[in-house]
Amino acid sequence: MNTATKLLDAMRNNPLDWRMEQLLTVARQYGMEVRSHGGSHHVFSHPDLTETFSVPAHKPIKPLYIKRFCSLIDQLKE
């Protein structure tokens, strides 16, 4: 089990107190593109998904965003 898989499992079990660096690690493992041009949000996208997902870069990231991020990864796995 690699680091990204462990992080994703931990996010599912406890969506509190995550940092953007950890989301970026998981996103890269699953081939997601991340846009951040110095603003206050990171935008995650993937060619196989019809939607993009924006996460505020505030620390810590709210559990709502972590749950939605995990849901997007699940869509990629299908």
N, CA and C atoms as an extended XYZ file, in Angstrom:
234
Properties=species:S:1:pos:R:3:atomname:S:1:resname:S:1:resid:I:1 pbc="F F F"
N         0.848       -1.170        0.000 N   MET     1
C         0.000        0.000        0.000 CA  MET     1
C         0.897        1.238        0.000 C   MET     1
N         0.680        2.134       -0.968 N   ASN     2
C         1.534        3.317       -1.054 CA  ASN     2
C         1.013        4.463       -0.185 C   ASN     2
N         1.764        5.525       -0.137 N   THR     3
C         1.431        6.664        0.725 CA  THR     3
C         0.085        7.274        0.368 C   THR     3
N        -0.192        7.436       -0.924 N   ALA     4
C        -1.454        8.054       -1.348 CA  ALA     4
C        -2.651        7.204       -0.931 C   ALA     4
N        -2.532        5.900       -1.034 N   THR     5
C        -3.623        5.012       -0.635 CA  THR     5
C        -3.851        5.087        0.865 C   THR     5
N        -2.777        5.128        1.627 N   LYS     6
C        -2.893        5.249        3.086 CA  LYS     6
C        -3.543        6.576        3.467 C   LYS     6
N        -3.140        7.653        2.793 N   LEU     7
C        -3.729        8.955        3.069 CA  LEU     7
C        -5.224        8.968        2.752 C   LEU     7
N        -5.586        8.386        1.619 N   LEU     8
C        -6.996        8.356        1.218 CA  LEU     8
C        -7.827        7.561        2.221 C   LEU     8
N        -7.323        6.435        2.668 N   ASP     9
C        -8.041        5.644        3.684 CA  ASP     9
C        -8.193        6.430        4.984 C   ASP     9
N        -7.138        7.132        5.376 N   ALA    10
C        -7.192        7.929        6.598 CA  ALA    10
C        -8.178        9.093        6.452 C   ALA    10
N        -8.248        9.683        5.267 N   MET    11
C        -9.200       10.770        5.023 CA  MET    11
C       -10.637       10.282        5.158 C   MET    11
N       -10.881        9.084        4.658 N   ARG    12
C       -12.226        8.518        4.762 CA  ARG    12
C       -12.604        8.244        6.216 C   ARG    12
N       -11.649        7.768        6.982 N   ASN    13
C       -11.915        7.426        8.383 CA  ASN    13
C       -12.031        8.646        9.288 C   ASN    13
N       -11.294        9.702        8.971 N   ASN    14
C       -11.320       10.901        9.802 CA  ASN    14
C       -11.103       12.126        8.907 C   ASN    14
N       -12.177       12.818        8.503 N   PRO    15
C       -12.033       13.949        7.576 CA  PRO    15
C       -11.595       15.263        8.236 C   PRO    15
N       -11.094       15.211        9.445 N   LEU    16
C       -10.668       16.429       10.145 CA  LEU    16
C        -9.167       16.658       10.033 C   LEU    16
N        -8.779       17.921        9.997 N   ASP    17
C        -7.372       18.351       10.099 CA  ASP    17
C        -6.467       17.843        8.982 C   ASP    17
N        -6.815       18.116        7.748 N   TRP    18
C        -5.967       17.754        6.609 CA  TRP    18
C        -5.386       19.014        5.990 C   TRP    18
N        -4.223       18.852        5.362 N   ARG    19
C        -3.541       19.962        4.707 CA  ARG    19
C        -3.566       19.765        3.194 C   ARG    19
N        -3.382       20.863        2.482 N   MET    20
C        -3.435       20.835        1.021 CA  MET    20
C        -2.346       19.921        0.450 C   MET    20
N        -1.187       19.874        1.062 N   GLU    21
C        -0.098       19.023        0.551 CA  GLU    21
C        -0.531       17.563        0.495 C   GLU    21
N        -1.323       17.144        1.465 N   GLN    22
C        -1.778       15.763        1.507 CA  GLN    22
C        -2.787       15.490        0.395 C   GLN    22
N        -3.671       16.444        0.114 N   LEU    23
C        -4.612       16.291       -0.990 CA  LEU    23
C        -3.862       16.237       -2.319 C   LEU    23
N        -2.835       17.052       -2.442 N   LEU    24
C        -2.050       17.068       -3.673 CA  LEU    24
C        -1.349       15.735       -3.906 C   LEU    24
N        -0.859       15.111       -2.847 N   THR    25
C        -0.217       13.795       -2.967 CA  THR    25
C        -1.191       12.768       -3.514 C   THR    25
N        -2.390       12.736       -2.969 N   VAL    26
C        -3.407       11.784       -3.425 CA  VAL    26
C        -3.830       12.106       -4.855 C   VAL    26
N        -4.026       13.376       -5.158 N   ALA    27
C        -4.471       13.780       -6.502 CA  ALA    27
C        -3.455       13.373       -7.567 C   ALA    27
N        -2.191       13.554       -7.295 N   ARG    28
C        -1.154       13.179       -8.263 CA  ARG    28
C        -1.135       11.665       -8.498 C   ARG    28
N        -1.356       10.895       -7.458 N   GLN    29
C        -1.362        9.437       -7.579 CA  GLN    29
C        -2.463        8.968       -8.532 C   GLN    29
N        -3.577        9.671       -8.544 N   TYR    30
C        -4.711        9.276       -9.381 CA  TYR    30
C        -4.784       10.068      -10.684 C   TYR    30
N        -3.732       10.780      -11.025 N   GLY    31
C        -3.644       11.466      -12.307 CA  GLY    31
C        -4.491       12.716      -12.432 C   GLY    31
N        -4.844       13.307      -11.323 N   MET    32
C        -5.640       14.530      -11.364 CA  MET    32
C        -4.738       15.733      -11.654 C   MET    32
N        -5.303       16.705      -12.350 N   GLU    33
C        -4.598       17.954      -12.611 CA  GLU    33
C        -5.008       18.955      -11.538 C   GLU    33
N        -4.065       19.764      -11.105 N   VAL    34
C        -4.340       20.746      -10.052 CA  VAL    34
C        -3.936       22.123      -10.559 C   VAL    34
N        -4.883       23.049      -10.500 N   ARG    35
C        -4.606       24.431      -10.888 CA  ARG    35
C        -4.591       25.296       -9.637 C   ARG    35
N        -3.550       26.087       -9.519 N   SER    36
C        -3.454       27.046       -8.427 CA  SER    36
C        -2.535       28.157       -8.892 C   SER    36
N        -3.110       29.282       -9.192 N   HIS    37
C        -2.315       30.391       -9.717 CA  HIS    37
C        -2.140       31.481       -8.673 C   HIS    37
N        -1.764       31.080       -7.478 N   GLY    38
C        -1.506       32.043       -6.430 CA  GLY    38
C        -2.756       32.544       -5.737 C   GLY    38
N        -3.896       31.974       -6.068 N   GLY    39
C        -5.141       32.389       -5.440 CA  GLY    39
C        -5.389       31.650       -4.145 C   GLY    39
N        -6.598       31.756       -3.665 N   SER    40
C        -6.932       31.141       -2.388 CA  SER    40
C        -7.553       29.754       -2.537 C   SER    40
N        -7.631       29.231       -3.772 N   HIS    41
C        -8.229       27.919       -4.013 CA  HIS    41
C        -7.329       27.067       -4.900 C   HIS    41
N        -7.469       25.767       -4.761 N   HIS    42
C        -6.858       24.806       -5.666 CA  HIS    42
C        -8.014       24.131       -6.403 C   HIS    42
N        -7.876       23.989       -7.715 N   VAL    43
C        -8.933       23.393       -8.531 CA  VAL    43
C        -8.428       22.050       -9.050 C   VAL    43
N        -9.162       20.987       -8.702 N   PHE    44
C        -8.807       19.632       -9.104 CA  PHE    44
C        -9.673       19.228      -10.293 C   PHE    44
N        -9.044       18.611      -11.294 N   SER    45
C        -9.790       18.130      -12.450 CA  SER    45
C        -9.113       16.874      -12.991 C   SER    45
N        -9.853       16.164      -13.825 N   HIS    46
C        -9.346       14.947      -14.457 CA  HIS    46
C       -10.079       14.786      -15.779 C   HIS    46
N        -9.398       14.321      -16.826 N   PRO    47
C       -10.063       14.171      -18.125 CA  PRO    47
C       -11.271       13.219      -18.102 C   PRO    47
N       -11.288       12.258      -17.190 N   ASP    48
C       -12.395       11.306      -17.125 CA  ASP    48
C       -13.594       11.829      -16.340 C   ASP    48
N       -13.446       12.983      -15.685 N   LEU    49
C       -14.533       13.563      -14.899 CA  LEU    49
C       -15.136       14.743      -15.646 C   LEU    49
N       -16.442       14.909      -15.522 N   THR    50
C       -17.114       16.019      -16.202 CA  THR    50
C       -17.081       17.293      -15.378 C   THR    50
N       -16.749       17.192      -14.111 N   GLU    51
C       -16.764       18.350      -13.233 CA  GLU    51
C       -15.378       18.625      -12.662 C   GLU    51
N       -15.202       19.847      -12.199 N   THR    52
C       -13.989       20.202      -11.475 CA  THR    52
C       -14.379       20.403      -10.013 C   THR    52
N       -13.372       20.424       -9.165 N   PHE    53
C       -13.626       20.552       -7.738 CA  PHE    53
C       -12.656       21.569       -7.155 C   PHE    53
N       -13.195       22.574       -6.506 N   SER    54
C       -12.395       23.654       -5.943 CA  SER    54
C       -12.325       23.523       -4.424 C   SER    54
N       -11.099       23.620       -3.891 N   VAL    55
C       -10.886       23.508       -2.442 CA  VAL    55
C       -10.168       24.762       -1.960 C   VAL    55
N       -10.730       25.460       -0.965 N   PRO    56
C       -10.029       26.613       -0.397 CA  PRO    56
C        -8.719       26.173        0.269 C   PRO    56
N        -7.704       26.971        0.127 N   ALA    57
C        -6.383       26.612        0.649 CA  ALA    57
C        -6.194       27.023        2.099 C   ALA    57
N        -7.258       27.146        2.851 N   HIS    58
C        -7.150       27.495        4.262 CA  HIS    58
C        -6.801       26.261        5.078 C   HIS    58
N        -6.100       26.463        6.178 N   LYS    59
C        -5.713       25.342        7.038 CA  LYS    59
C        -6.546       25.370        8.295 C   LYS    59
N        -7.001       24.278        8.802 N   PRO    60
C        -7.140       22.987        8.115 CA  PRO    60
C        -8.321       23.026        7.155 C   PRO    60
N        -8.327       22.094        6.230 N   ILE    61
C        -9.411       22.007        5.245 CA  ILE    61
C       -10.640       21.424        5.929 C   ILE    61
N       -11.776       22.009        5.678 N   LYS    62
C       -13.019       21.570        6.319 CA  LYS    62
C       -13.395       20.156        5.873 C   LYS    62
N       -14.005       19.378        6.770 N   PRO    63
C       -14.374       17.990        6.467 CA  PRO    63
C       -15.268       17.844        5.228 C   PRO    63
N       -16.105       18.824        4.958 N   LEU    64
C       -16.968       18.787        3.777 CA  LEU    64
C       -16.148       18.618        2.508 C   LEU    64
N       -15.045       19.347        2.399 N   TYR    65
C       -14.196       19.274        1.215 CA  TYR    65
C       -13.445       17.948        1.140 C   TYR    65
N       -13.046       17.422        2.264 N   ILE    66
C       -12.345       16.134        2.285 CA  ILE    66
C       -13.281       15.019        1.823 C   ILE    66
N       -14.513       15.029        2.313 N   LYS    67
C       -15.486       14.013        1.905 CA  LYS    67
C       -15.762       14.089        0.412 C   LYS    67
N       -15.899       15.292       -0.100 N   ARG    68
C       -16.162       15.468       -1.531 CA  ARG    68
C       -14.955       15.039       -2.360 C   ARG    68
N       -13.765       15.332       -1.876 N   PHE    69
C       -12.542       14.923       -2.564 CA  PHE    69
C       -12.469       13.396       -2.651 C   PHE    69
N       -12.768       12.713       -1.549 N   CYS    70
C       -12.769       11.243       -1.542 CA  CYS    70
C       -13.801       10.703       -2.527 C   CYS    70
N       -14.927       11.360       -2.620 N   SER    71
C       -15.971       10.956       -3.558 CA  SER    71
C       -15.483       11.081       -5.011 C   SER    71
N       -14.753       12.137       -5.312 N   LEU    72
C       -14.205       12.299       -6.657 CA  LEU    72
C       -13.209       11.184       -6.984 C   LEU    72
N       -12.370       10.838       -6.038 N   ILE    73
C       -11.404        9.755       -6.255 CA  ILE    73
C       -12.152        8.451       -6.496 C   ILE    73
N       -13.229        8.216       -5.766 N   ASP    74
C       -14.034        7.008       -5.969 CA  ASP    74
C       -14.616        6.966       -7.383 C   ASP    74
N       -15.021        8.114       -7.903 N   GLN    75
C       -15.534        8.163       -9.274 CA  GLN    75
C       -14.464        7.774      -10.269 C   GLN    75
N       -13.232        8.152       -9.993 N   LEU    76
C       -12.123        7.789      -10.886 CA  LEU    76
C       -11.826        6.297      -10.859 C   LEU    76
N       -12.028        5.673       -9.718 N   LYS    77
C       -11.740        4.249       -9.565 CA  LYS    77
C       -12.752        3.379      -10.306 C   LYS    77
N       -13.950        3.906      -10.543 N   GLU    78
C       -15.008        3.104      -11.176 CA  GLU    78
C       -14.725        2.827      -12.625 C   GLU    78
